[in-house]
Amino acid sequence: MKRTTVWLVAAVLPWASAAAQPAGSERPLAMSRMDTSLKWRPCPPIYTGGCRLAVLHGDPAKPNADVFLRVDGGTVLHNHRHSSAERIVLVSGKLRVAYAGSAPSILLAGHYAYGPAGAPHEARCLSKMPCTLFIAFEGPVDADLIK
C-alpha cells in the first residue's frame, strides 16, 4: 500500500488568516453554504474532480478548524485518512462514505458521520448536484492518500 501525504494546511494557509481570530477576539458566526463571503479555494491535488474548500472558523494549521468541503456530483474522494478525528454533517447532496472495517453509509442532507483519527475511508457524491460537507477537525487539517 503506497501512501502519499498532503497537508491541507498548505492549501488553505494563504486564506486561513481571514477565518482565524486571535484568542479573546472571537465573534459569533452564522453562515450558509451559499454565503457570498465564503472564500472557496481548490482542494489539494489528492482530491480529483471538482473539489473546493472554505474555512469557516479557526486556523487549519491548529486544532479545531471547521471547513466546508464541496465536491461535484459523481466525484470520488479516493481512499485517504486524516491524523485528526473528523465530524461531518452533510449539508447538501447525497454522499456514500465507507470507513475501513465498517459497512458503507449513505448520507443525506442533515446526516452526521464521525471518522476516527487515522481511519482509512473513501466517499462518493451520489447526487447530480454538488455535495457540501461541514467538517469539524479535532487536530490540524491534513489528508493522507492511500494507494
C-alpha positions as a Markdown table, in Angstrom:
| # | Residue | x | y | z |
|---|---|---|---|---|
| 1 | Met | 0.0 | 0.0 | 0.0 |
| 2 | Lys | 1.6 | 3.3 | -1.2 |
| 3 | Arg | 0.8 | 6.4 | 0.8 |
| 4 | Thr | 1.1 | 10.0 | -0.3 |
| 5 | Thr | 0.8 | 12.6 | 2.4 |
| 6 | Val | -0.6 | 16.0 | 1.6 |
| 7 | Trp | -1.1 | 18.6 | 4.3 |
| 8 | Leu | -4.2 | 20.6 | 3.6 |
| 9 | Val | -2.7 | 23.4 | 5.6 |
| 10 | Ala | -0.6 | 24.3 | 2.7 |
| 11 | Ala | -3.7 | 24.6 | 0.5 |
| 12 | Val | -5.7 | 26.7 | 3.0 |
| 13 | Leu | -3.0 | 28.7 | 4.8 |
| 14 | Pro | -3.0 | 31.6 | 2.3 |
| 15 | Trp | -6.6 | 32.4 | 3.2 |
| 16 | Ala | -6.8 | 30.9 | 6.7 |
| 17 | Ser | -5.9 | 34.2 | 8.3 |
| 18 | Ala | -9.2 | 35.7 | 7.2 |
| 19 | Ala | -11.1 | 33.0 | 9.2 |
| 20 | Ala | -8.7 | 32.8 | 12.1 |
| 21 | Gln | -9.2 | 35.2 | 15.0 |
| 22 | Pro | -6.7 | 35.9 | 17.8 |
| 23 | Ala | -7.6 | 34.4 | 21.2 |
| 24 | Gly | -10.1 | 36.6 | 23.1 |
| 25 | Ser | -11.3 | 38.4 | 19.9 |
| 26 | Glu | -13.7 | 35.8 | 18.6 |
| 27 | Arg | -17.1 | 36.8 | 17.5 |
| 28 | Pro | -20.2 | 34.8 | 17.0 |
| 29 | Leu | -20.6 | 33.5 | 13.4 |
| 30 | Ala | -23.5 | 32.1 | 11.4 |
| 31 | Met | -23.4 | 31.4 | 7.7 |
| 32 | Ser | -24.8 | 29.3 | 4.9 |
| 33 | Arg | -23.1 | 27.3 | 2.2 |
| 34 | Met | -24.4 | 29.9 | -0.2 |
| 35 | Asp | -22.8 | 32.8 | 1.7 |
| 36 | Thr | -21.1 | 35.2 | -0.7 |
| 37 | Ser | -18.4 | 36.0 | 1.9 |
| 38 | Leu | -17.1 | 32.4 | 1.8 |
| 39 | Lys | -13.6 | 32.1 | 0.2 |
| 40 | Trp | -13.8 | 28.8 | -1.8 |
| 41 | Arg | -10.4 | 27.5 | -2.8 |
| 42 | Pro | -9.3 | 24.5 | -4.8 |
| 43 | Cys | -8.7 | 21.3 | -2.8 |
| 44 | Pro | -5.3 | 19.7 | -2.7 |
| 45 | Pro | -4.4 | 17.5 | -5.7 |
| 46 | Ile | -5.2 | 14.3 | -3.9 |
| 47 | Tyr | -8.8 | 15.1 | -4.4 |
| 48 | Thr | -9.7 | 14.7 | -8.1 |
| 49 | Gly | -12.8 | 16.2 | -9.8 |
| 50 | Gly | -14.5 | 19.4 | -8.9 |
| 51 | Cys | -13.5 | 20.0 | -5.2 |
| 52 | Arg | -13.4 | 23.2 | -3.3 |
| 53 | Leu | -12.7 | 24.1 | 0.4 |
| 54 | Ala | -13.8 | 27.0 | 2.5 |
| 55 | Val | -12.5 | 27.7 | 6.0 |
| 56 | Leu | -15.4 | 28.6 | 8.3 |
| 57 | His | -13.7 | 29.0 | 11.6 |
| 58 | Gly | -10.3 | 28.5 | 13.1 |
| 59 | Asp | -6.8 | 28.0 | 11.7 |
| 60 | Pro | -6.4 | 24.8 | 9.7 |
| 61 | Ala | -2.8 | 24.5 | 10.9 |
| 62 | Lys | -4.1 | 24.3 | 14.5 |
| 63 | Pro | -6.7 | 22.1 | 16.3 |
| 64 | Asn | -10.4 | 22.7 | 16.0 |
| 65 | Ala | -10.8 | 24.1 | 12.5 |
| 66 | Asp | -14.2 | 24.0 | 10.7 |
| 67 | Val | -14.5 | 23.8 | 6.9 |
| 68 | Phe | -16.9 | 23.3 | 4.1 |
| 69 | Leu | -15.8 | 20.8 | 1.5 |
| 70 | Arg | -17.8 | 20.9 | -1.7 |
| 71 | Val | -17.4 | 18.2 | -4.5 |
| 72 | Asp | -19.2 | 18.0 | -7.8 |
| 73 | Gly | -21.9 | 15.3 | -8.3 |
| 74 | Gly | -20.3 | 12.0 | -9.1 |
| 75 | Thr | -16.9 | 13.0 | -7.6 |
| 76 | Val | -15.0 | 10.3 | -5.8 |
| 77 | Leu | -12.8 | 11.2 | -2.8 |
| 78 | His | -10.3 | 8.3 | -3.0 |
| 79 | Asn | -9.1 | 6.2 | -0.1 |
| 80 | His | -7.4 | 8.5 | 2.4 |
| 81 | Arg | -7.1 | 9.2 | 6.1 |
| 82 | His | -6.6 | 12.2 | 8.4 |
| 83 | Ser | -4.4 | 12.4 | 11.5 |
| 84 | Ser | -7.3 | 14.1 | 13.2 |
| 85 | Ala | -10.8 | 12.7 | 14.0 |
| 86 | Glu | -13.5 | 14.4 | 11.8 |
| 87 | Arg | -17.1 | 15.2 | 12.5 |
| 88 | Ile | -19.1 | 15.5 | 9.3 |
| 89 | Val | -22.6 | 16.8 | 8.6 |
| 90 | Leu | -23.8 | 16.6 | 5.0 |
| 91 | Val | -25.2 | 20.0 | 4.1 |
| 92 | Ser | -26.4 | 19.2 | 0.6 |
| 93 | Gly | -26.4 | 16.3 | -1.9 |
| 94 | Lys | -26.2 | 12.6 | -1.3 |
| 95 | Leu | -22.9 | 11.0 | -0.2 |
| 96 | Arg | -21.7 | 7.4 | 0.2 |
| 97 | Val | -18.9 | 7.2 | 2.8 |
| 98 | Ala | -17.1 | 3.9 | 3.6 |
| 99 | Tyr | -14.7 | 3.7 | 6.5 |
| 100 | Ala | -12.4 | 0.6 | 6.6 |
| 101 | Gly | -13.9 | -2.2 | 8.7 |
| 102 | Ser | -17.4 | -0.7 | 8.7 |
| 103 | Ala | -20.3 | -1.0 | 6.3 |
| 104 | Pro | -20.7 | 1.9 | 3.9 |
| 105 | Ser | -23.2 | 4.6 | 4.8 |
| 106 | Ile | -25.4 | 6.8 | 2.6 |
| 107 | Leu | -25.7 | 10.3 | 4.0 |
| 108 | Leu | -28.5 | 12.7 | 3.0 |
| 109 | Ala | -28.6 | 16.4 | 3.9 |
| 110 | Gly | -28.6 | 16.8 | 7.7 |
| 111 | His | -27.0 | 13.4 | 8.3 |
| 112 | Tyr | -24.0 | 13.1 | 10.6 |
| 113 | Ala | -20.9 | 10.9 | 10.4 |
| 114 | Tyr | -17.8 | 10.5 | 12.6 |
| 115 | Gly | -14.4 | 9.4 | 11.4 |
| 116 | Pro | -11.8 | 8.3 | 14.0 |
| 117 | Ala | -8.3 | 9.7 | 13.6 |
| 118 | Gly | -6.3 | 7.5 | 11.1 |
| 119 | Ala | -9.3 | 5.6 | 9.8 |
| 120 | Pro | -9.0 | 5.0 | 6.1 |
| 121 | His | -12.1 | 6.0 | 4.1 |
| 122 | Glu | -13.4 | 7.0 | 0.8 |
| 123 | Ala | -16.5 | 8.8 | -0.3 |
| 124 | Arg | -18.5 | 9.4 | -3.5 |
| 125 | Cys | -21.0 | 12.2 | -4.2 |
| 126 | Leu | -24.0 | 10.2 | -5.5 |
| 127 | Ser | -26.2 | 13.1 | -6.4 |
| 128 | Lys | -26.1 | 15.1 | -9.7 |
| 129 | Met | -25.9 | 18.3 | -7.6 |
| 130 | Pro | -22.7 | 19.0 | -5.6 |
| 131 | Cys | -22.2 | 17.5 | -2.2 |
| 132 | Thr | -21.3 | 20.0 | 0.5 |
| 133 | Leu | -19.9 | 18.7 | 3.8 |
| 134 | Phe | -19.4 | 20.6 | 7.0 |
| 135 | Ile | -16.3 | 19.0 | 8.6 |
| 136 | Ala | -15.0 | 19.8 | 12.1 |
| 137 | Phe | -11.5 | 18.6 | 12.7 |
| 138 | Glu | -10.1 | 18.0 | 16.2 |
| 139 | Gly | -6.5 | 18.4 | 15.1 |
| 140 | Pro | -4.8 | 20.2 | 12.2 |
| 141 | Val | -6.4 | 19.7 | 8.8 |
| 142 | Asp | -4.5 | 17.1 | 6.8 |
| 143 | Ala | -5.1 | 14.2 | 4.4 |
| 144 | Asp | -3.0 | 11.2 | 3.6 |
| 145 | Leu | -3.8 | 9.5 | 0.3 |
| 146 | Ile | -3.7 | 5.7 | 0.5 |
| 147 | Lys | -2.9 | 3.9 | -2.8 |
